[in-house]
Amino acid sequence: MPTIEEKAAFSERLKFAMKRAPEKLRGSTDLALHFNLRHHGEHPVSPQTAHKWLSGRTIPTDDKLRTLADWFKVDVHWLHYGPSPGGATSAVPKPIRRDEKYPLSPETVELASKIEALSPHHRYLVQELIAEFYGDTERR
């Protein structure tokens, strides 16, 4: 049985994965709704169950963990247990590759519009910041 600390740590990793999701998830109701669209198991989850995941009261079963990991494009082990004790960082989620596209959403259109409205110098600074996050050393 997972400890209180393990449940709380799972909750934090789930919230982190949710923030990276292309959909704007605003809590347990959105999490349950979008989860049920993806999960092919027998039992859908209720908003109350999703709330228990987010509040650190429970950890999902293995089949539901796999659905969450596939959805959020993270490693199942990382989502359930955190980074491996060996210090390998490969399980920690990375940004999507440059050749992959984020789904077009109102938020991405708004962000692109704001970036486009910047002065050329400020657009350059945003580009440099993004390159830094992606670890793009070829540009230097």
Beta strands, then each sheet from edge to edge (+ up, - down):
end
